[in-house]
Every structure is written in C-alpha cells, then in structure tokens.
C-alpha cells in the first residue's frame, strides 16, 4: 500500500509505546506507519501543534495530565482519527465525547487492533475516492482555455456562446465579458463535445442551450440568447438543433 496511515503514539510508559509499535508493525504493517511518539503531555502538544497524523493512539494517563486534557487543548482535528489505548475501562463514554473512533484496553489484543485499523483505512480510502470524484466533477463543470499566463477557466453555466473570429474565438459570458482566446472553434467543439448543454449550431457559433431564451423562425432559424444575442442556425443543423433544444 503506497499511502500508509501515519500513526502517532502518546503514552507516558516507554514499554507501552514499544509494545504498541511492535503490534502495529507486525499485524498492521500493510496499513500503518508509526511516524513518532510522545511520552508526555508537553511533548505531544508541541508535536501536534505542527504535525497532523492520520491516527493518534492516546493513553488516558499522562503524568499529572490526561489524554482528554490534551484533546481539549489542541481542539478539533478533522483529518485525524483518535484511538484511546488505556488500562482503565471507566473512561469510554468521555472518550467518545471527543469523537474517538475506538477504545482499546491494555494489553491490546492484536485482532481488535487489526479491526480498528482496517476500519480507519476503509474510511480513509472512501474519503479519498470522494475527494477525487468531487475534483473530477468540478473539472467536468469547467472549461479550461489557454491564456497569457497559462490557463484560465470558466464554469460551463457562465458561458452563453462562443463565436469564431478567424483563428481566434470570442467567449461571451454571463457577466457580459468577452474573452478572446487564440484557438479556433473546432478546438472548443472537441473540448465540449461530451457536455450535454453545448452544440455547434453554425460554422461560427457554439451555444449553451441553457441560455436559449427564444427561437426566432423569421427569415431563417435564429436563437435568441439570454444576453439578447441572435445566433443564426445553419439550415443543415435546423432539425438537429431543434431536437437538441427540446422543440
């Protein structure tokens, strides 16, 4: 597994740290990597002020402080899972008030450790998949075009129509901006061919059907858009365009 869960152990007993590190390495090596440990409240507070591990294995007793004192001090860690590891069974309710994902009693049983690590790994994988899906969705909702400094983008919904102008195009947008791009209309036709709202209606025009306000049949088919532009439709495209728009 390429992206292992980064684990941080907080316990005031060195023997307990070593034991847990061994169990993670032996039973959960495919999923986890121990990136550090702390044996005191102060040491843990300093580390967590800088780093954000994926998983914290936290003991209840930390000298004259507690693991709950630490969680209270550092505040919410939305990208970190908390696992309480303790010899005391009476703090479970309080642990879950701090959104701990699990409560393991010492000595830690390997099977229980494997179960909770597997659960966290599944959650992390699902979250990653969701992030990727949202990113792809965002990309699908935008058009990227070359600009002077690299590439700029527009939301599909903000494009009213695109007009050919020699070897350039002019993109007309909902904020009444005209964007000149050094690409021909065929470039944008290819770019938008899988997008359900765009169609090339003429050798010089691509329109967004969501911005069609009126269909004018006087003197040849013309589409009146939300910015009041009148866009001619090629005779050969008449039936296709009418069907595309839904008439």
C-alpha positions in Angstrom: 0.0 0.0 0.0 1.5 3.3 -1.1 -0.2 5.7 1.3 0.0 4.2 4.8 -1.8 5.7 7.7 0.6 7.9 9.6 0.3 6.9 13.3 1.5 8.8 16.4 1.6 7.1 19.8 1.2 9.1 23.0 1.8 7.2 26.3 3.8 8.0 29.4 5.2 4.4 29.6 8.0 3.6 27.2 7.2 -0.1 27.5 3.6 0.5 26.3 4.9 2.6 23.4 7.2 -0.2 22.3 4.6 -2.8 22.7 2.0 -0.9 20.5 4.7 -0.1 17.9 5.5 -3.8 17.7 1.9 -4.8 17.2 1.3 -2.2 14.5 4.4 -3.3 12.7 3.7 -7.0 13.0 -0.1 -7.1 12.5 -0.9 -3.9 10.6 2.2 -3.2 8.5 0.2 -3.0 5.3 -1.8 -0.1 6.5 0.2 1.8 9.1 3.5 3.6 9.6 4.5 4.9 13.1 5.8 8.4 12.5 6.6 9.3 16.1 5.7 9.1 19.7 5.5 11.2 22.8 5.8 10.2 26.5 4.5 13.4 28.0 1.7 15.9 27.6 4.1 18.7 26.7 5.9 16.7 24.1 2.6 15.6 22.4 1.2 19.2 22.5 4.4 20.5 20.8 4.2 17.8 18.0 0.5 18.2 17.3 0.9 22.0 17.1 3.0 21.3 14.0 2.1 17.9 12.5 -1.3 16.3 11.7 -1.0 12.5 11.8 -3.8 10.3 10.4 -4.2 8.3 13.6 -3.3 9.1 17.2 -3.1 6.3 19.8 -3.7 8.1 23.0 -3.3 6.9 26.6 -5.6 8.4 29.3 -2.9 8.9 32.0 -0.1 11.4 31.0 1.6 12.2 34.3 -0.4 14.9 36.1 -2.4 15.5 32.9 -4.8 13.3 30.9 -5.3 12.5 27.2 -8.6 14.4 27.5 -6.7 17.5 28.7 -4.6 17.2 25.5 -7.6 16.8 23.2 -9.3 19.7 24.9 -6.1 21.9 24.4 -5.5 21.0 20.7 -9.1 21.3 19.7 -10.8 19.5 16.8 -8.6 17.5 14.4 -11.0 16.8 11.5 -8.4 14.7 9.5 -7.2 12.7 12.4 -8.7 9.6 14.0 -8.3 9.2 17.8 -7.9 5.7 19.3 -7.8 5.6 23.1 -5.4 3.0 24.5 -5.6 2.6 28.2 -5.7 0.2 31.2 -8.8 1.8 32.5 -12.3 0.9 31.3 -14.3 3.7 33.0 -13.5 6.5 30.5 -15.1 5.1 27.4 -18.1 7.5 27.5 -15.9 10.5 27.8 -13.6 9.2 25.0 -16.5 9.1 22.6 -17.5 12.6 23.5 -14.2 13.5 21.9 -15.1 11.5 18.8 -12.6 8.7 19.5 -13.2 6.0 16.9 -12.2 3.2 19.3 -11.4 2.4 22.9 -8.7 -0.3 23.3 -7.9 -1.8 26.7 -4.3 -2.8 27.6 -2.9 -5.2 26.9 -4.0 -4.6 23.4 -5.4 -7.6 21.6 -3.9 -7.9 18.0 -7.3 -8.8 16.5 -9.0 -5.8 18.0 -6.2 -3.6 16.8 -6.4 -5.0 13.3 -10.2 -4.4 13.2 -10.0 -0.8 14.1 -7.0 -0.1 11.8 -8.9 -1.8 8.9 -11.9 0.4 9.7 -9.9 3.6 9.6 -8.2 2.5 6.4 -11.6 1.9 4.7 -12.8 5.3 5.8 -9.7 7.0 4.5 -10.0 5.2 1.2 -13.6 6.1 0.8 -12.8 9.7 1.7 -10.0 9.8 -0.8 -12.3 8.4 -3.5 -14.9 11.0 -2.7 -12.4 13.8 -3.0 -11.2 12.5 -6.4 -14.8 12.2 -7.6 -15.6 15.8 -6.5 -12.4 17.0 -8.2 -13.4 15.3 -11.4 -16.9 16.7 -11.2 -15.5 20.2 -10.7 -13.3 19.7 -13.8 -16.3 18.5 -15.8 -18.2 21.6 -14.9 -15.4 23.9 -16.1 -13.8 24.7 -19.4 -10.0 25.4 -19.3 -8.6 27.6 -22.0 -5.1 29.0 -22.8 -4.3 32.5 -21.6 -1.3 34.8 -21.5 -0.1 33.4 -18.1 -1.1 29.8 -18.6 -4.6 28.5 -18.4 -7.8 30.2 -17.1 -11.2 28.5 -16.6 -14.9 29.3 -16.8 -17.9 27.4 -15.4 -20.0 25.9 -18.1 -23.0 27.7 -16.8 -21.3 31.1 -17.3 -20.7 30.6 -21.0 -23.5 31.9 -23.2 -21.9 31.3 -26.5 -18.6 31.0 -28.3 -18.0 32.8 -31.6 -15.3 32.1 -34.2 -13.2 35.1 -35.3 -10.6 33.9 -37.8 -8.0 31.8 -35.9 -9.4 33.1 -32.6 -12.7 32.8 -30.7 -14.6 35.1 -28.5 -16.3 33.6 -25.5 -19.4 35.6 -24.3 -20.2 35.2 -20.7 -23.0 35.9 -18.2 -21.1 38.8 -16.7 -21.0 40.4 -20.2 -17.3 39.8 -20.6 -15.9 38.9 -24.0 -12.8 36.6 -23.7 -10.6 36.3 -26.7 -8.7 33.0 -27.0 -6.1 32.1 -29.6 -7.8 28.8 -30.5 -10.2 28.0 -33.3 -13.8 27.0 -32.8 -13.1 23.3 -33.6 -10.8 23.2 -30.6 -13.7 24.2 -28.3 -16.2 21.9 -30.2 -13.9 19.0 -29.3 -13.4 20.2 -25.8 -17.2 20.4 -25.2 -18.4 17.5 -27.3 -19.3 15.4 -24.2 -21.0 18.2 -22.4 -24.8 18.0 -22.7 -25.5 21.7 -22.9 -23.3 22.7 -25.8 -23.8 22.4 -29.5 -22.2 23.9 -32.6 -25.2 25.4 -34.5 -23.3 27.2 -37.2 -19.8 27.2 -38.7 -19.1 30.3 -36.5 -21.1 29.5 -33.3 -21.3 27.2 -30.3 -24.2 27.9 -27.9 -25.1 26.8 -24.4 -28.7 25.6 -24.7 -29.4 26.7 -21.1 -29.1 30.3 -22.3 -31.6 30.0 -25.2 -34.4 32.5 -24.4 -36.3 32.4 -27.7 -36.4 30.7 -31.1 -37.0 33.1 -34.0 -38.0 31.5 -37.3 -38.5 34.7 -39.2 -36.1 34.8 -42.2 -34.3 31.6 -41.2 -33.9 29.9 -37.8 -32.2 32.1 -35.2 -31.7 31.5 -31.5 -32.1 34.5 -29.2 -30.0 34.0 -26.1 -30.2 35.5 -22.6 -27.9 38.3 -23.5 -30.2 39.1 -26.4 -27.7 38.0 -29.0 -29.3 36.5 -32.1 -27.4 33.4 -33.2 -28.1 32.0 -36.7 -28.6 28.3 -37.2 -27.2 26.6 -40.3 -30.0 25.1 -42.5 -28.4 21.7 -42.3 -28.4 21.9 -38.5 -32.0 23.0 -38.1 -33.6 19.7 -37.2 -30.7 18.6 -35.0 -30.7 21.9 -33.1 -34.5 21.9 -32.6 -34.3 18.3 -31.2 -31.2 19.2 -29.1 -33.0 22.2 -27.5 -36.2 20.2 -27.0 -38.6 21.6 -29.5 
